[in-house]
Amino acid sequence: MTAGTGEQRERERGFDHAEVEPRWQRTWDEEGVFRIPDDAEDPEYVLAMFPYTSGDLHMGHVRNYTITDAYARFERLRGEEVLHPMGWDSFGLPAENAANERDTNPRDWTMDCIDSMTEQFKSMGFGYDWEREITTCDPDYYRWNQWLFKRFREEGLVERQAAELNWCPSCETVLADEQVEEDAAGAEICWRCDTPIDHREMDQWFFTITDYAEELLEALDDLEGWPNNVREMQRNWIGKQEGASVAFEIPGYGDVDIFTTRLDTIYGATYFSLAPGHPVAQAIAEENDEVAEYVREAEQADEDELDVTSGVFTGEYAVNPATGEEIPVYVADYVLTDVGTGALYAVPAHDERDHEFAEAHDIDIVQVVEPAKDAEVDPADVDVQEAAYPEDGVLVNSGEYDGLTSEEARETFVDVFDGEQRTEYNLRDWGISRQRYWGTPIPMIHCEECGYVEVPDEDLPVELPEFVQTTGNPLDAAEEWKHVECPDCGGPAERETDTMDTFVDSSWYFLRFLSPDLDSAPFDTERANDWMPVDQYVGGIEHAVMHLLYARFFTKVLDDVDLVDGVREPFTNLTNQGMVLGEDGNKMSKSGDNGVSPTRIVEEYGADTARLFIMEAAQPEKDFAWSPEGVESAHQFLQNLYGLAEEVAEGGADGGSADGDAVAAYVDREIDAAAATVTEEFEAFRFNHALQAVRDLVSLLRRYHERDGADPATVERGVRTVAKLLGPVAPHVTEEVWALFDGEGLLAEAEWPEADLPADYDVARRLVENTREDVRDIVETVGIEDPETITLAVAPAWKHRAHELARESDADNLIGDLMGHDEIREQGDAAASFAQDLQADREALGEVLAPDEEKAALDRAAWLVAEEFDADVVVQSAAEADADLAGNAQPGRPAIRID
């Protein structure tokens, strides 16, 4: 990734990043540039998902935090008070494992990692209010996890219950459903270590997030600043289903409720199926050895061993309330205990899984729904013996209800079969118990006499004891810590030895940043009401149904318990940054030997180079591959910019007299246009587009600066503007540039260059670009080696008028419509010919400038054509040009003659 020897690089360097960057970082810190006072009114809250304390930054970190830092700096320059804090997600199993491997304890390991990462963050020039720093493993923080646990419990949102849970044998802890992933073969694996998971029946603490399922779902529609795919992932995870419950009697075992979204198919039920964990299945297993063996095997089976055709006949029968017929009862592991009721009636004709099971077990398949007459499928083409027909339609083989539509039947059958309309969700309560050491102790005490008792508020935090290296649950081995008196009766009792899921830490950390030193509450409510929600949040898509869902849940509960007032969503705008891939296009990894060290890049090129390359490479949400050439280009650009600034600051413009008004006016317009464009692109989070506009402006300023007679004031204004526009992304070198011009104060605290796009700028720019391209085509096609004079002639006013009328006309006969205007018809054959051209190009006619404005635009840009071709350029109006030349001109496309 080097460019020549170090000695050559030193000669080329316009500034020494190793000296410049630390100096400005110290200055910003001494001046308190990024601190925000507690009395700020509704500041712009810009936040990146805080990092886990792994010890080393990777390029994904650099990208994530550069995005928010650039945006925070941009908003600060625009006069906003900006809250841009940083903290550490510092609990969790990786630290515990790392400490075990190094024969140390998780706290020391974590704090060393934080020290290292802090230095790396500061070396990148990220502008954080470090006085608001939080660390989740600090007792001053996790005390409030415990306090909030108790408040949630008071609200009835905490339960202790036995449940079949996901268990990672490698991590030796329970996983929430959201922490279980699938490998390529569909097997369930641990999100952290990829180990296949087991299922265990355990007593656990749960947050009943399901109480908020409906609001969590409905409120997604209002999160217009969130990516659609994240909202859809949450909708699917919550998984709302509208249906009905009805009861099927299993003689000897009573009525068994089922939940179905397709009650219209009940006449086609030909068997009944129970999950292995269903109470009736368990009861049958006590009397039936074959069922007992199947249940035992199903409980021990891995997810990838499950087969939709796997099941065992129980010897029992259920009564179909629609037909009165008895249908066989199976225990099948494709029925899930925690979905619906864990029992279902099966309709092989209209459900693909039921069909596959029925074929394997030789069960009847009875069609009760066929396509409606207006359906795309012909009823004659449906053979349910071959494949299920799962679509809605009209009922058949359903007695007196034949002919009803599926929708009508679903409504009717609820009453007919004594059912109940129900809404079910796939979302399950959030199991927060973890059998690990490095987490927040759950503030509960178990007493044989009193049951589970809360730790009193005055005894919070319950701090972790000294680390115990052991297998299983480490806190269970901390005997002295574990044995306490019951807060209620004073008798012997034991602390809860599970710790909280670390996602509890991150579900409200954004609120602690508002008042990190507050000792009387988790955060200042009044400040939260004013400062929340977070205006711009940036982080990975992998947290769509974990952190982001939990944070939404927490925020709603905090509003309901009056810790905030009316703040029900934590993040207004969300951006999921893409990955930084290796040069080979694959995900960076140590094993892939394609990683890039941010520390090495900063040492060799400087933080600004890394920041600029990352922000130029792609829009924030897109993946991109690391490119040594791109890094070198970013570095060279910054050096060239500084070199230009040095020359301008030293008064190095050739000549000394001001250039012609037209040329200076062109450059001035481009400066204003760049400011307007960059503002718009920053607001839209299209940083790469903004930075391309900055590059274009620097290129133009360099060309103009080197031109004889360039106006020094215009060039200086342009370079000052570039410093401001580039400052959010490359803050160190732009501070250095700002200082060259004796800029008042720090660039980080300057005013953003407010500029509107010049009138008709886009039209004028397109005119100039098209004209330059036309000249190139003529020179290349004709083979003109050394053009001396290039004459540009603007079209006459009547053509402009005809062009305008053509754009406005909705007449079928455009030629006739145009020739109906006296001012056009008077031009005779020329008008008729031009009208034909307009008719042919009618759909593509764009906006053009008026003749005088077109000539002025060409006058301003003529110097660009003159420099490119080393020729004199003459711009003429139609009246000034030869008649033949002017006759070839069209609006927006001047005629061209090259001598």
N, C-alpha and C positions, 0 to 999 in steps of 0.2 A: 504493500500500500504506500510505498515511498515514491517520491518523485525526485530522482537525482540524489546526490549525496547530501549529507547534512550541511556541508559547507556551501553547496549551491543553494540549498533551501534558505540558509541564513542570508545570503546575498540578495535573494528574491524577496525576503520578508519585508513588508512595510511596517509591521508592528510585531512585537514579541508577545504572543499570547501568554507565555509563562510568567511574564511580568505584569502585563496589563490586566488579566482576568482576576487574580487574587487582589490586586490593588482596588479595583472597582467593587469587588465583593466586600472588602473591608469598609469602603466608603459608604456603601448602601447600608451596611449594618450600623456603622457609627451614626449615620444621619437618621436612622429609624424609618427608612423609606417605606418599608412594607408593614409597619405596625399600624394597627387600626384601633382607635380609642373605643372604650366601652360605650361612650355616648354617641357613637356614629348612628345616623338615622338610615335605616333600611339599606345597608351596604350591598353591593353586588357580591354575592356569595359564590365563589368559584372553588371547586373541590375536585380532587382526584381521589379515587379509592385508595385509602392509605395502605402502605405496603406491609407484607409480612416480613418479619425481621430475619431474613435469610443470611444477611451479612454482606452480600454483594449485589450491586445493581447490575441488571442486564439491560440489553437494548430495548426490551419491551418497557421496562421501567422508564428509561430515558425518554422514550416516545410519549408515554402516558403523561409524565410530569412536565415535559416540554409543552405539550398542548395546553394544559391548564395554566402554566406559567405565562405563556405567550398571551393567552386570552386575558388573564388577570392584569398583566402589564398594559395591554391595549385598553382595557376598561379604566385603569388608573389614569392613563394619559388623557382619556376622554373626560376626566374630572370626577369619576366615580370614586367613592370610598369603597375599597375592595377588601373583603375578608378572604384570605388565601392561606389556610393553615396546613400544618403537617403533623402527623402523629404516627404511631406504630401499632400495628396489629400483632401483638407480641406473645400471646398465649398460643398453645397448640402443640400437637404431637411431634411435629418435626424438630422443635427445640428440645423436647424431651429425648427423642432418639439421638440427636446430635450430642447432647450432654452425656448420654450413656456411652456413646462411641468414644468420647474424649475423656471419660472418667472425671467429669465435672458435674455441675448442677445446672438446670435449665436457666435459672436467674442470671448467673454469671455469664453463661453463653449468650443469652439474649441481650444483656446490657452491652457486652463487647460488640455484638452485631450492630446494635443501635449506634454505638460510637462510630463504627466504621462506615455505616450507611449515611450518617449525618455528615461526615466529612465528604463523602462522595456527592451527596445532594448539594452541599455548599459549593463544591468545585464546579458544578454545572451552572451555577449562578441562579438557581431557582429562588424566587423572591417570596419567601414565607414569613409569616409573623411567628417567629420561633418562640415568642413569649407565650404562645397558645399551644405549644407542643403537649401532646398527651401520649401516654403509654399504657396500654390496656392491662399489662401485668403489674402495674403499680397499685398497691392497696387503695390509694386515694381514688383510683378509677373503679376498680372492681368492687369496691364497697357499694357503689351505686348499682352495679349489676344485681347485687344481693338485695338492696333496698327496693329496686324495681320488681324483682321476683316476688317480694312480699306484697307490693301494691297490686301486682297482677293477680296474686292469690286472693287478695281481698275482693277483687272484682270477679272471682269465680273463673279465672282464666288459667289456673294451674291445677292439674290433676296428677295423682299418682295412680298408675294403673298397670296391670299386667298386660303385656302385648307381645306378639311375635315380632321380633325386631331384627334388623340387619346387623350382623356381627362380623367384623373383620378379624380373622384369627391372627393376622400379622400385627395389626395395630392394637389388638386386644381391647376393642371398644365398640360400642354401638354406633351405627351410622344412621342419620336421618335418611328418609327416602330420597331427598334431594342430593344426598352424597353418594348415592349408588349409581354407577354408570354401567354401560354395556360395552363389551369388547366387540371385535369384528364378528365373532360367532354368535353374539346375542347373549352371552353369559353375563350375569351381574357381577361387577367388580367394584372394589373400593376406589373412590375418586382420588384418593391420595397415593395409594401404593399399588393399585391394579391387582390386588389379591382377590381371588374369587370369594364371595361372601357366604356365610352360613346364616341360618335363621334360628334365633333362640327365643324362648319364652322368658321374659324378665320383667321385674317391676321397675318402672321408670317414672321420671317426672316429665310431664308434658305441658307445653303451652297450647291452649285450645284455640289455635289459629282458625279452626273450622268455624268458630263463632262469627268470624269476619269474612267468610268465604264469599258471600254475596256482594258485600261492599268492595272487597278486593277485586272482584270481577267487574262490577259495574263501573267503578272509578277508572278502570283502564281506558274507557272511551274518552275521558277528559284529559288524558296525558298526551296531549298533542305534540309535546316537545320530546317524546320518547320514540325510538325506532319502532316501526310497526312489527318487526320480527320479535322484539323483546316482549311487546304487549301480547302478541299471539302465543308466544311460549308460555307466558303466565296464564293466558286464557286456557290453553290446553292442559296445563298442570293443575289448575283449579278444577277443570273438567266438569262443568255443570251439565247435568242431564235432567230433563223433564220427563217424568214417567208416572207410573202408578204401582202400588203394592196390592197384591191379592194373596189370599191364603190357600194353600193346597193341604188337604188333610193326609197325613200318613198314619193310618190306623195303628194304634199302640204308642204313637209318639206325638199325637196331637196335630194342631195346625202349624204349618211352616210358612212364614211370610216370604214372598219373593218380590223383587223390584224389577220392573221391566219398562223399557221405552217403547215396546211393541206389543201392547196388550191386544191389539187388533188380531194377533196371530194365535190367540190362546186355544182356538179350536184345533190347531195343528200340533199341539203339544203331544209328543209321543214318548217322552221319558222325562224324568226329573233328576236333577243333579245337585249334589252337595259338595262343598269344599271340604277337604280333609279336616280342617279345623272347626267346622260347624258343630255346634253342640249335639245335634241329632246324629251326625256322622260319628262323633265320639261315643255317643250312647249306643249306637248300633255296634260299634267296634268292641264294646264290652261283651257283647253276646255273640259276635261273629268273628272267628279267628282270621278268616280271609280278609275281611274288611280291616281288622286291627293291623294285620301285616302291611296292607296297602297304605294305611294312614301313617304307620311308622316309617315306611320307605319314603313316602311323599314329604314328610317333615324333614327328613335328612337329605333329600335330593337337592342338588344344585339347580339353579334356574335353567341352565343349558341342558339339563337332563330331562326336563319336563317335556311331555308329548301330549298334544291336544287330543290324541286318541286314547291316552292312558286313563283307565278307570276300572272300577270293579262293581259288579252287580251286588246289591246288598241283600237280595231276597225279599225286600220290602217293596210295597207299591203305594203310590200316591193317587189320590182321586182328583181327576181333572174337573174342576167345578163347572166347566162349560159343557162337557159331554157326559159327565158322570162315570166315565171309564177309568179303570185303574191303569196306571202307567208305571213302568219299572223305575225304581230309584237306584241311582248309581252314586258312588263317591268318585269324583274326578278332580285331578289336580289342575285342570284348566279353569276351574271355578275358584276364585280367590276369596279368602275369608273376609278381607277388609274392603271388598268392592260390592256395593249393593248390600244384600243381606247374607251373602255367602251361600245362597241357594238360588236355583233358577229352574224354571220349566224350559224344556228344550224343544225347539221347533226346527227340525233338520231341513225342512223345505225352504226356510227363509232366513237361516243363519249359517254362515260358512263353517264356523267351528262345530256347531251342532251337527251339520251335514257330515263332516269328516268323522266325527265320533260315531254317528249312527251307522255309517257304512262299515266302520271297523267292528261294530258290535251287533250288526244285523238287526237294527231297529227300524221300524216302519218310518216312512217319509210321506207325509200327507200335505198336499198343497192346499192352502186356505186363502192365498192372495194371488191374484193374477193382474197383469198390466191393464190399466184403464184403456178405453177405446182410443183416446187421444195420445197414448204413450208412443214413444218411438219404437218400442218392442212389440211385436205381434204376439198375442197370447199363445198362438199355436207354436211359436218358436221356443217357448219356455218349457223345459223338461226338468222338473225338480228332482227326478231320480238321478239325473246326471250332475246337476249343480244347483246350489241354493239360489233362489231369487230373493234378494234382500231388500228390494225396493218397495215403496208404498204402491198401492193399487186399489183394486176393489175386491171385496170378500167373496169367496166361493167355499163350498163345503163347510159352511158355518151356520147351517140351519136357517132359521128365520131372518138372519142378518145378512144373508147373501145379497150382494149388490151395494152394500154400504161402502163408502170409501174408507181407506185405512184411518184417516183422521176422524171421520164420523164414528167409526167403530171404537176407537180409543176412548172417545168421550163417552159413548154409550155404555161400554163394558165396565167402566168404573162403578157405575150404579148397579148394573146387572149382577156383577159378581162381588158386591159388597167390598169393593176396593177403595183405595184412598189415593188421591193425587199427591205425588211427592216429588221433591227435588233432591237429587243426590249430587254429590261432588266427589271427584277423584282425590281432592286435597285431603290429606290426613293431618291429624294434630302433630305438632312439632315436638318430637322427643328430644329433650335437651340434656339428658343424663349421659355423661361420658365416664368411662372407668379408667381415667388417666389422672396424672398428678398436675400437669401444667395447665391449669384452668381455674376459673372462679369456683371456690367451694360453694355448694348449694346451702343456703342458710337455714337448714332444718336439722332438728335433733329428734331422734326416736327414743321414746320412753315406753317401757312395757306397760306402764299404767295409763299414761296419757296419750299414747299414740305419737303421731308426728306433731312436733311443736316448733314454731318459728323461733329463730334466734332474735332476741329483742333488738330494736334499732340501736340502742345505746351500746350494744356489744358488737356492732358492725364496724369495720369489716371483720369477717371470719378470715383470718390470714392463713396462708398455706404454711404448714410446718416445714422443717428442714427436709430436703429431698431424700426420699427413700428409694434406693435402687432395688427393684424387685419385679418379679413377673406378676401378672394380674393387676389388680387395682392398688397402686402405691399407697394411697391414703388409708386403705384398709389395714396397712401394716404400720401406720403411725399410731401406735397404741396410746401413748401419752396424750397426743392431740385428740384422738378419737373419743376417749372416755371423758365425759363431762356430767355435770348435774343437769337434771331436767329443769328448764326455766319455770315450769308450772308447779311441780310438786317437790322439787329438790332432790328427787331420787336419782339413782344411777341411770345414765342414758348414754347413747352414742350419737356422735355427729353423723350426718349423711356423708358418705365417703366418695360419692360421685361428684364430678365437677361439671360445670356448664359447657355446653357446646360453644365453641369460640365464635360462632355466628351471633351469639347474644351480644358479645362485645361490639361487633360492627353494626348492630341494629339501631344504635342510637348515638354512636361516637360523634357524628356530625353536630349533635346538639351540645356535647361537652365542650367543643371548641369555642362555643359562645362565652363560656365562663369557666375555664379550666381549673381555676383555683377556688371555686365556690365550695364552702365546707358545709353548707346547710341544706343543699339540694343537689340533684344531679346536674342541673343547669338553671340559669336564670330565666324564669317564665316570661317576664316582661320583655326581655331581650329576644327570646325565642319567638314571641309573637311578632316582633318587629323585623327580625333578621331572617327568619325562615319563611319559605323553604329555600333550599339550596337552588341558586339560579342556574348554575351549569355544573353538571356532574359528569365525570369521565372515568371509565373503567371497562373491564373486560366483559365480553358477552357470556363468559362462563358463569357469571353470577346472576344470570337472569332469573332463575327460579330458586335461588338460595338467598344470598345477601339482599338483593333488591326486593324480593317478596317479603322477607322478614322485616326489613327496614320500613316498608309500607305498613305492615301489621303493627309494629311497635308505635309508629307515629299516630296511627288511628287510636290505639289504646291510650297513649299519652294525652291525646285530646279528650278522650272520654273520662279520664281521671283528673282532668283540669290542670295538668301540668303544662299544656299549651292551650291556646284558645283559637279554635277554628283552623288550625294547621293539620290537615289530614293526609297530606302527601309530602314526602320529604324532599323530592327532587323535581323541579319544574322541567328542566331540559337535561336529557341524557345522551351522551355520545359513547358508543362502544368502539374503542380504538382497535384497529387491525394489528396483526402481528408483524414484527420485523423478522423476515426470513433470512436465512443464510444466503451466501452468493449462489449456492446450488438450487435455490428456490425452495428448500426444505426448512422446516422449523429449526431454529437454532437450538443446539443441544451439545452437551459435552461429549456424549457418545457419538454424535454425528460429526464431531470435529469441525463444526462450521460456525462456532460462536465467535463473537467479536466483543472484546473487553472495552466497556466504556472508559475505564481508567486509562487504558493505553491510547485510545483515540484522543482523550483530553490532553494527555501528556504530549502526544505527537502533533496534533493539529489545533487543540484548544476546544473548549466547550462550545463556543459559538459555531465552529465548523460542524460539530456533531449535531447541534440543535438545528442549524440551517438545513443540513442535508436531510435530516429526518422530516422536517416540515415541508421541504420541497418535493420529497419523493412521491407523496400520494396524499389524498384526502384522509383525514384522521381515521375514518372507519374502514379503509382499505388496507389489505396486506401489501407489503412490498419487499423486495429482496435487497439486501445490503449490497452496495456497489462501491468498490474502492475508487472507481472513476468519478462517481457522484460525490464522494467525500472530497476528492482532490479538486473537483470543480467548485464546490462550496468554499473550500479554503482559498482557492485562487481568486474567487469573486470578492471575498472579504478583503484580501490583500490589495486587490485592484481598487476597490472602493476607498480604502484608506489612502492609497497612493494618490488617487484623484483629489481626495480631501486635502492632503498635504500640499499639493500643487496649487489648489485654489486658495487655501489659507495663506500661502506664501505670495499670492498675487502672481501666479505663474501663467496666467492666460496670455497667449500670444497677442501681440498688438497691444491695444490699450483703449482704443476708441470703441464706442458702442457700435454693434452691428446694425444692419437695417432693421427697422421696426418689424417687418414681416417675419423675419427669422426669429428674433427674440420673442415675438408674439406666439410663434409656433411652439417654442420650447416652454414658454409660460403655460400655454394651454395643456401641454403634455404633463407638466408638473402637477397642475390642478387635477387633470384627468387621473393621474396615477394615485393621488391622494384620495379621490372619490372612489376609485375602483378598489383600492386596498381596504378602505373602510367597509365597503359593501361586502367584500369577500371575507374579511375577518368576522364580520357580524354573522355571516352564513357558515362559518367554520370551514371555509375553503381556503386554507392557508397556502396551499401550493399555487393556487391561482393568484393570490395576492402577491406572493413572492416572485412570480414570473413578471408581474407588472412592475415590481421594484427593479428586477434585473433589466427589463426593457428600458426603464427610465435611466438607470445608471449608464447603460450603453449609449443612449441618446446624449446624456450630459457629457460623456467622454468625447464623443464626436464633436459636439458643439464647442466644448472647451478647447479642443485642438484646432478649431477653425479660426482663421484670421479675422480679427475684429469682433470676436465673441464678447458679449457683455458680461463682465465679471460678476456683476450683481445678480444676474439671472442664473449663472452657474452656481453661485454660492447659495442662492435660494433653493435651487434644486438639490444640492448636496445636503443642506440642512433638512429639507423635507425627507430625503431618503433616510437620513439618520433616524428621524422619528418613525417613519413607516417600517423600517427594519428593526427598530429598537426592541419590540416585544420578542422577536425571535433570536436576534444576535445582540444582546444588550451590552456586552463588554466593549466590542469594537465600536459600536455606535456611540457609547459614552466617550470613547477616545476621540472620535470624529467631532462630536459636539464640543469637546473641550478645545479642539484646534481652532474653533471659531469663537472662542470665549463665550460659548452659550451660557445664558443666565441660569445659574443653578444647575441641577443634575438633569440629564435627559430623562431619567426615570420619573421625574416629577414635572416634566415640561407639558405643554398643551399639545394635544393631537392636532395635526394640520386639517382644519375643517375646510373642505372645498367641495363644491358641487361640480358635477360633470358639466363642462362647458356646453353651451347651447349647440345642438346639432352635432355634438362631438362624434358620435358613432357614425353618422352619415358622412361627415367630413373625413373621418379616418378610413372608412371604406373607399371613398373616392380616391384618396391618396394611394392606398395600397393597390387598388385596381389599376390606377394610372401607372404606377411604377412597374407593375407586372406586365402591362401592355407594352411599355417601352422596352423591357427586357426581351419580350417575345419578338418585337420587331428587330431589335439589334441582333438577336440570335438567328432569326429566320432569314433575314436579308444578308447577314454576315458583315455588318458594319463594324470595323475594327476600332476606329478612332472617331466617334461622332464629335462634331464641333459644336453644333447648335441643335437643341431639341426645342421645338415649338409646340406648345399646347394651346389648343383653341377651344373655348367654351361654346356649347351649343346656343343658338339664338333663343330669344325669349319665347317665340311661338312654339318651339319644340318643348320647352319646359311646361308651357301652358297645356299643350296636347298630352304630355305625360301625366300632368296633374288630373286632367279631365278623364283620362283613361283609367286611372286608379279609382276615381270616384264613380265611374259609370257602371251601371248594372244592366245596360242594354245588351241584347243578344247580338245585335249588329253594331259592333264597336266602331267600325270604319264609318258607317252611315251616321252614327251618333256624333263622331268627331267632326265629320265634314258638314254637319249641320250648324257648326259654330262659325260665324263670319270670319273671326280672326284666324281660324285655321284654314278654312276654305280658300281664303285670299292667297294662300301660299301655293295654290295650284297643284301641279304634279308632285312637287316635293312633299306637300302635305299628304297627298294620297299615298305616296310610297311610305312615308313615315307612319301613317295610320295602319298600313298593312303590317309593318314591323311591330307596332304596338299590339295589334291583334294577335300576332304569332306569339309574343312574349307576355301576353296579358296576365297569366297566373304568376309570373315572376317579377312583376313590376314593383320595385321597392321605392322607398322615400329618397328623394334627391334634394339638393340645395337649389335655391333660386340662383339665376345666372350670376348676379353680383357676388353672392356668398360663395358660389363655386369657384369663381375666379380668385376671391380672397383666400380661400383655403388652399388653392394651388400655388398662389404667391407665397404663402407661409411655408409650404413644404417644398418649394422648388429647389432649395439648397440641398435637400437630400438626394434628389435626382441628379443635380449638378455634381455632387461629390461622388456618387456611385459611378457615373459615366465620364467624369472629368470633362464635362461639356457645359457650354452656356445654356441656360434654360430661359425661354421666353414664354410668358403666359399672356394670352390675348383673349379679349372678349370677341364675340361674334362680329361686332362692328369693326374691330381692329384687324381681324384676320382676313386672309384671302378668302374670297367667296367659296372657292372650291374646298379649301381646308375646313372652313366653318360648316360647310354643307355636310361634311362627314361626321361632325360631332353629334353626340347624343347626350341628353341629360345624365350626369353622373359618369359619362364616358367621353372625355374630351378627345377631339381629333389630335393626331400626333404626326408631326413631320420632323424627320431627322436628316440633317445635312452634314 
